[in-house]
Amino acid sequence: MTLAALLAEIDRRIAAFGADQIAYTARGEEDSAFRVAAHVNALRSLRQWVDARPAPASRVWVVEGVWSGYTSVQRRVCHRTLERTVGSLGHVSAVLFSDGTLLELTVRPRAPREKVAEIHGYDELLRRVAASGLTGVVSVVALAERRKAGATDLPPEEEGARCPTS
């Protein structure tokens, strides 16, 4: 069972026990209502403990970018890096280029003992996207407009690499 599934089950049981507690109280069964309240409190404590746990320091994330290309034949992985922290980059699903192509991003935890061949294709661009704080589909044009508007949180502009189309 994954952590997300466990948390969903805890939330489901809290809601179910809460409904049982209301029903027992309405029927005048105070002992049963008290026992159910104890279960609810224990589950809430478990949920708070899980939420308060720090992420493992050894967690490494794989950030992978797939360039859409001009045709489906040109679709390829152009960027793959290992990161200790992903920050706001985890909320970006794609980067839209002015020529209409996309760099679709996926961020996933690296599996134990997984070997990952890094491809440094869009390091500077992704660093600018992460610093911008934008989420969803981020347009390169929007990043340029933020720079022109005087956004101070963006790193200095540098030329990024382009994925080969051959």
N, C-alpha and C positions, 0 to 999 in steps of 0.2 A: 504494500500500500504506500503510495507516495504521500509526501507531506501535505500537498494540496488536498488530496482525497481524505486524509485524516482530519484536516481542519474543517472540511465540508461536513464530514460525519459528526464532528463535535458540535458544530453550529446547528445541524439538523436535530441532534439529540437535545440540545439546550432548548430549542423551540418546542420540541415534542414534550419534554418534561415540564416546560412552562405552561403548556396547555393542560397537562395532567394536573398540575398544581392548582390551577384555576378551577378545574372541574371538582377536585377533591374539596377545596375550600367552599365551593358553592353547595356541595352536598353535606357539608358539616363534618367531614372526615378530617379533622385537624391533624391526627397522627400521620395519616398517609400524606397529607399536604406538607407536613414538616419533613418527612423522609425524602419526598421528591425535591423539596427545596435544598436539602443537603446534597443531592445528586447534581442539581443545577449549579450550586456553588462550587462543587468539586470540578465540574466540567469547565466552568468559567475560569477557575484557577489554573487548570491545565492549559486552556487556551491562552491566558495571559503569559504563562511560563513559556509556551512555544513561541508566541509573538515577541517576547523579550529576549530570546536567545540570539546572541550575535552570530552572524554568518561565519562559517569556518574561514580562518585566515588563509588556509591553503587553497581556497576555491579559486579556480582559474576559469575564465570565460573565453569561449571561442567566438570571435566576431567575424562573420563571413558575409561578403558582399558578392552578389551575382549580378553581373551587368546584363541587361535585357537584350542589347544589340538592336540593330535595325530590322533584323528578321529573326525568326526563332532559331535558325541555324547558328547564329552568332552568340546565343546565350551561353555564358561561361562564368566560372568563378574567377574574379579578378582581385579579390582582397580576402585575406584570411590572416588574422593575428590572434595572439594570445594576450589577454588583458587581465590584470588583477582586479581592476574596478572598471565598470562600464558606465556608471553614472547615468546621465540623461540619454546616452546613446542606446540604452536598452528600451527606450520608448519611441525610437525612430524606426519606422517600418521600411522606408525607402527614401532615396535621394533622387529627385527629378532634375535631369539636366536640361539645358535650354534647347537641345536638339531633339527632345522628346523621349530620350532613352531613360531607363531607370537603373539605379543600383539598389537592388533589394537586399536589405540587411536582415540577418538572423543572429541572435545572440543566445548562446546556449552554454551550459556548464560543460567543461571538458570531462569526459569520462576518466575514471582512474586508469592510469597507465596508457592512455590514448596518445598515440603519436600524431602530431599535427604539423603538416608542412605549411609554414607561413608564406604568405604572398603579400608583399608590401606594395599594394597598388594605389590605395587611396588614403594613406595615413594622414596627410595634412588636411584633406577635405573632411574626413571623419572627425578629426580633432576640432575643426571649426564648427561642424554640426553639433558635436557634443557641448562645446562652449556656448553655443547660441541658446541652448535650452529649448529649442523647438521640438515638437513631437509629431508623430504621424508621418506623412509624406512631406519631406523638407525639400523645397526648391532651391537650387543654386542661385537663382535670380533673387529669391527672398533673402538669402544670406548676403548677397551683394548690396541689396537695398538697405539692410540693417547696417552694413559697414558704412554706406554713404550717409545714413542718418546719424552716424556718430556713435554707434554701439561700441562701448569700451571693453566689453567682456569677450570679444572675439580675438583670437591670437592673430599675429601678423600674417598677412596674405602671402602665400607662396604658391608656386606652380605645382599642381598635383599631377600624378602620372595618369595616363589614359590606358585603358585596357586595349590590348591588341585585337583587331578585328579579323585577323587571318585565321 
